[in-house]
Amino acid sequence: MFNLTVPNTLDRKAHGSLQSKLREKLSEAIARGDFEQGQTLPSTRVMAEQLKISRNTVTLVYEELASEGVLISAQRRGFYVAPDAVSRLPQSQENQPTIASVDWDSKLVINPAAMEHITHPHDWRSKKYTFMYGQHDRWIFPIDNWRKCSRDSLSLHDMYDWTVDYVDEDDPVLLDAFRRRVLPRRGFTASTQEVLVTVGAQHALYLAIQCLLRPGMVVGIEDPSYPDVRNLMLFHGAVLVPLAVDEDGVIISDAMKKCDIIYVTPSHQSPTTVTLSHSRRRQLLAMAAEHDFIIIEDDYDTESRFGRFPSSALKSIDTDGRVVYVTSLSKLLSPGLRVGFLVGPLPFIRQARALRRMSIRHPAANNQRTVALFLKGGYYESLLKRFHEEYALRWNTLQQALKHSIPCAEIASSEGGSSVWLKFPTSINTRELSQRAYQRDVYIQPGESYFLNTVDRHSIDEPSGSEKSTRPTHYMRIGFSSIKVEDIADGIAIVGGVVDEMLAEIAANMLNENSLLTAEHNHAIG
């Protein structure tokens, strides 16, 4: 008889398939002794009816446990618990607190955890209105197409390819698909020897910086810019030179002339979303040739340009081979897939490949093949079309909501993307704004962390420590990639209410201060 200590139903909302959930529950029941040695389990039909799942699912679980020696299958008896079943199950042990016998602070020679990172509250997913940048809308993800490509990658022919150790090479099918289906949209192409597959764009940037940067080298970086890249530069000993950004992208200035490396995001400046103008692109390349510096182009969000064909990459007009190109499919497919690419001249890629081999050898070959089949099957272009239609709707909805509910905020010009960059009156501290909005079920991100700290800045023409400026606190990044379009206006209306509340408080405080000053003045002359 079925032991009722095993749940009568499975939690269908929990992570994992029904098959994995049933296996877990049966294993726990056997480990607890709810099913004793030699005890016959309910038939597959009875178990399936009680749990309201497919009989095939139950059969697969029983057979799987039998193949591992946990169950025994016998004719006319069915499946019963093996005598040594418990010993064959994974054994869990209680974590015992350890007494620290090593002073790890004195042993560690690096401290990246002390650097400033963008962090999120642990419960941000509980908020109804989440305007976080970089998160994915799972309803847009083409799950059926992805499953097909994943299944196809498990065919005997494909498995024979990717089950071998590539050592330091990449899946040739993915390299060919990337060259033919992705790079032409960016206005250039490259040989397979000039492309390296990475675990996302962040990994590509790490490899590039390790190959190109040594302590004391001068690096020009957009300000504001991507905080993790800033941290990577500082971690490797760079002297950072902030490069101002306006509505036409990074401003070409004399500060670039003494740089060894320039990091730029031309297609969608991070985080302002503005696009580097064609004239400035040519000026930047000319200056790089004249003053012999390397350019790292982070093409992080280019495919989200909707309404027209994406602008070509800076790399597409690089005739001297000075641009190292970084891109990723993570923003379009899913951040969790971590698929990136590094494109550059052969001498550079050769060293980056050798460096990658010392850490991870190569990204998982089965993932590479699945992505390759997704690109070759034309699913990438189909996803782009759906992506552009959905994001254009959200972008337009957000623009209208901002103009209606927060008219005091200036919206940076953009041609797409998955976020907008706002400039508030200087009296509005967006960190405080974010905290107040969070209490009202809205999550928004302040923009202060995107600017360089005073201690991280260095002017080529001024001695270190002479910089007196502080980071602005009246900017904000509003992401719209994971919020439902029908929730945008309501969420922004709540933010607008908080802004009005803060402005009213500021005005009241100023009025009180003026009244006190007037009273003191009248008293003095009285």
N, C-alpha and C positions, 0 to 999 in steps of 0.2 A: 504493500500500500504506500502511496506517495506520502512522504514525510512533510507535514505542513510547516516545518521550520524553513523549508525552501519557499521563497515568495511565490504566491499564486500568480503574480504578474511580473513582468520585467519593466524596469524604468526606461521607457522609450525616449525620454528626453535627455538621458545621460549620454555621455560621449561613447562612441563605439557602435559596432553592428549588433544586431540581436544575437547572432552567433557567438560573438565574443562575450556578450553579457551573460548568456546562458552558461557558457563554459566557466566564467568566473563564479557564478552562483553555485554551480554543481561542485566545483573545486573547493569552494569555501565550506559547503555542506559536508563533503567527504573529510576535509581536514578537521572539522569540528567533531566528527563522529556521528553526525546526523544520519549518514549512511554508513553502516558498519561493514567490516570485511565480510565478503561473501553475500551481502544483501543485494537482491535484484532491484534494479531501478525500474520506475514505471516504464511501460512500453512507449515507443516513440509517438504512437497515436494518442495515448492518454496524456503524456506530457505536453504535446502540441495543443490539445484541446484545452487543457487547464491553463496554459500560459497564453493561449490565443495567438499562436505563431505557427509558421509552416512546419509540417512534419519533416520536410527535407532539412530544415534548419536543425531540428533536434537530432536527426540521423547523423548529420555531419559532425555535430558536437560529440555524440556518443562514439562515433568511429574515430574521431581525432583523439579522444581520451584513451580509447582502446589501443590505438597505435603507439601510444606513449606508455602503455602498461598500467594505466590507472584503472581501466575497466577491462573486463574479459567478456568476449562475445561467445555465446554457446547456443547451438541450435535448440529450439523449443524452450529455452530458458531466457533468451534475450541477453541483455547486458547486466553484469553484476560487478560489484566492487572487488578489485584484486586484493589478495592478502597483504601485499606491500604497497598499497595505493598511496598511503599518506607519505611514505618516504620518497615516492616518485613526484610528489607535488612540490612546487617551489616553497621553500621554508622562509617565512618572514620572522624577523627578529626585532624585538623592541630596541629602539635606539637608546643606548646608554650614554649619559653625559660623560664627556671625557675631561680629564683634568689637564689644562694647558701646561705643558712642560717646555714649550718653546716660545721664546719671545719673537713672534713672527714679525712684528714691526721692525725689529732690528735686522731680520734676515732678508726681508723684501727690499729689492733695490729699485723698484718702480712703485709709483703710487697713482695710477690713472684714475682710481676711484675718487680721488680728491678733486678732480677736474669738474668744472661745471657742465652738467648735462641737462637736457630737457627731460623732465620727469612728469609723470601723470599720477593723479590720485589712484589708489588701488581699486576704488569703486566707481571709476568714471563711466563704466559700461551701464551702470544703474541709472544714469541720467537720461531723461527722455529726449533732451535736445543736446546732441553731442556734435559740436563743430570742431572736431579734432582733425588735424592734417595728417595724411599718411595712412589712414585706416581704410579698409576695403569694404565695399558693399557686396556682401556675399550673394545677393540676389542678382547681381549683374554677372557674376562669375559663370562661365559656360560649363556647368558641371557635366552635362551629358557628353559634350564634345571632349572634355578633359578625360572623362572615364573611358571613352572609346580609345583615345590615344594611349592612355595608361594600359588598357587591356592589350592593345596592339603591340606595345613595347614588351609585353610578356610572351609574345609569340616565340617559337623556338629559334627562328631566324634572327630576330632582334636580340633575344637573350644571349645567343652565342656571341653577339658583338659586345654587349655591355657587361657581361659577367666577368670578362677578363680585366686584369689590372692595366689601365692605360698608362701607368707610371706618371709621366708628366704631360701626356697628350690629352686631347679632348675628343669627344665624339665627332667623327668626321661628318656624320649626317647633320648634326646640329650646326657645325661650322658652315657647311654649305648652305643650309636653310637660312642662317643668320645673314650670310653674305648676299643671298638672292632675294630674301623677303623683307629684311629690316633695313640694312644699310642703304639700299637705293632710295628709300624714303627720306634719308638724311642727306642725299645729294652726293654720295661718294661710295666707293667700294674698296675692298682690301683683299689681299690673298689670305688663305687660311693660316699661313705662317705669321701673319700680322695681327691675328685675333687670339685672345686668351679668354676662356670662360672662367668666371669667378662666382663666388657665392654672394651675389648681389653687388650693387654699385659700391657699397661701403668697403667690401673686400678689395675691389678693383682700386679704389682710392688708396687704401692701405698699402697695396703692392707698389703703386706708382710713387707714393711718397717715400717709401723705404728705398726704392731704387734711385730716386733723384735727389733726396734731401740729406744733408749732413748738418750737424750742429753749427749754428752761426750763419747759415745761409739766409738770405733775405727773400721773403715770400710776400708777394702782393696778394691780398685777399679782399674780396668785395665786403663792404661794410654797410648794411647788415649782410650776414652770410650764414651758411650751414654750420651750426655749432660743432658737430662731430668732426668736420674737416678741420675747423679751427683747432680743436683739441689734438687731432692727429699731427698737425703742423707743429704745435707747441711741444707735444710729447717727443718729437724728433729734433727738438732744439732750434726751431726756426725763429727768426726775427720777423715778426709780422708787421706789414705796412698796410694800414686800412686804405681801401680805394672806394671813394664815394660813388653812389649810385643815384641816377635821376631817372626821368621817364624814358630815356633812350638807353638805359643800361649803365654799365660801369663807365665812369668818366675817364677818358684817356688823359693822363697827366704825367708831369716830369718825374713823379715819385716812382713810376714804373721803370725808369731807365736804369736804376741801380738794383733792380730785383734780379734774382737768379731764376725764380719761378713765379708765374702768375696763375692763380686759380680763378676760373670764371664759370658762370652758368649762363651762357648766351641766350638760349632759346626761351627759358623761363627763369629769370633771376630768382634765386632762392634767398629770402622769402617774398620779395616784392612782386614777383611774377612778370615784371617788365621784360621786354625783348631787346637785346642789343641790336642797335641799328646797323645797317650794312656799311655805312661810312666808318663807323667806329670799329667794326670788325676788321676792315682793311687797315685802318690806322694801327690797331693793336698788332696785327701780323707784321706790318712794316717796322714797327718799333721793336718787335721781338727779333727780327732779322738784323736790325741795325745794332741792337744792344745785347744780342746773343743770350736771350733768356728762353726758357721752355714754358709752354702754356699747357695747363691741365684743363681740358674742357669737360665739364660735368653736364651731360645732356639728360638730366635726371627726369624730366617731366614733359618731354617734347611731344609725345604722342597724344597728350591731352589738349592740344590746340584744336579746337573745333571751329567749324564755320568755313575753314579753308585748309588747303594743303599745308602741312607743317613747313616752316622755314627750314632751309638747309642748315646743316651743322657748320660751325666755324671750321671744322676739319675739312670740309668740302672745298674750301678755297685756300687751303694750306699747301703752298707749292714747295716749301722748304723742309717739310717734315718736322716742324717744331711743335705740333699739337699732339698731345696724348689724349685720346678720346675715351671717355667712360660713359657707359649707358647701362640700362637695366630694363628688364621686362616686369619687374616686381610691381611697379605702380599700376600697370595695366592688368596683369594676371592676378597676382595676389602678393602682398608683402611677405607672407610666410614662405613662398616658394624660393626666394633668394636666388634669382638667376640674373647674373650681370655679365658684362663684357668689357674687355680692355683692348683697345685698338691703338697700335703705334708702329713705329719703324722696327725693322727686324732686330737690330742690336738691343733695343729696349725690351721688346717682347721676349727675347731670348733670356735676358736676365730676370725678368718678371716671372717667367715660367720656372726657372731654376729656384727662385725664391719661394714660389708657391709649392713646389715639390717638397721643400723642407718643412712645410707646415701641414698641408692637407693632401699633398700629391696632386689630386685633381678633384673637382666637384663630383658628387655621386653620379655615376654613369647612367643609372636607370632614369634619374630625373632629367639628365641631358637628352636622353633618347625620347622621353615623353614630350619634352618641349620641342624637340626637332620635328616630331610627327605632328604636333599642333601647328607649327609654322608651315610645314609642307602641305598639310591638309587644307590650307586656306582659312582655318578657323581664326587665325590672328586678325585677318582683315575684317571678318564678320564681327568679331568682338570690338574692333575699332569703331565700326559703324554704330553699333549699339552704345558703346561707351560715349561717343561724341553726342549722340542724340540725348542720352540721359543727362550727361554733365552740362550740356548747353541749357537744358531746361532748368537744372538746379542753379546754374550760374546766373541766368536771367532772373529767376525767382529771388535769389539772394540779393542781386543788385537792386531790384525794386524794393525789397524789404528794408535794405540798409538806407536807401534814399528816403523812404517813408518814415522809418522808426528812429533812425540815428542820423539826421541831416547834418549834424555838426562834424561827422567823421568824413575825412577825405579818402576816396577809394583810389588806389593806385591803378593806372591803366594796365590792361592785360588783354591777351588774345586767347583766353582759355585757361587751362590749368585746373587744379582741384582745390584752390584756395584763393582768397583775396587778402590784400594787405591794407590795413586801415591806419590812418593817422588821425588821432584825436586832438582836441585842444590840449596844450601842455599842462593844464591844470588837472587833467584826468589821468590818474595812475592806473594803467590797465591791469596791474597785478591785483590791486584792490577791487577793480571792476570784476575781474575774473572770480575772485573769492566771493563777492556778493552774489554774482550770477549763479555760482555753484550751489548756493543755499536755496536757489529758486529753480533747481532742476535743469540748469543749463551749464554745459562745460565749454569754455572758450579758453584760448591760450594767449597769454600776454606776450608781447614781442621783445621784451628787454633782453632776453637770452641770446637773441640773434646778433646783437651788437658786440663789438669787441670791448672787453674790460680795459680800463685805463692801464692796468699793469701788463696787459697783453699787447698794447699798442707800442709802436716805436716809429718816430719820425726820422727819416734819413738825415734831415738838416738840423735836427735838434738833439741835444744830449738826452740819454735815457733818463726818465724820471721828470722831464720838463713838461710832459703832457698833463694838463690840468682838467681836461673835459671829463664828464661822466656820461654814462650811457643814458640815452633817452628812455623814458618810461611811459610814453603816450602812444605806442604803436601796438598793433594786435594783428595776429594771423587768424583768419576765419576759414576753416576747412569745411568742405561740403561733400566730400566723397562718401561718407558713411551715413549721412542723415537723410531721411525720407523727404522728398520734395514737399509733401503736404505739411511737414513740421517746420520748415524753414522760417516762414513768416511769423509764426507764433513764437518760435525761439528767439528770433531777432527782436520781436516786440518786447519780450521780457528784458533783453539786454538794453534796449532803448529806454525802458522804464528805469533801469538802474542808472544809466547815464544821466537821465533827467534828474534823478534823485541826488546824484553826486554834484551835478552842476548847481542845483538849488542849495545844497549845503554849502558849497563854496561861495556862492553869492551871499548867503546869509552871514557867513563868517566874515566876508569882506565888509559887509554893511556894519556889522558889530565893531570891527576894527576901526572903520572910518568914524563911527559914532564916538568911540572912545578917544580917538585922536582929536575930534572936534571938541569934545568936552574938556580934554586936557588943554587944548589951545585956548578955549574961552576962559578956563580957570586961570591960565597963566596971564592973560591980558586983563582979567578982571581985578 
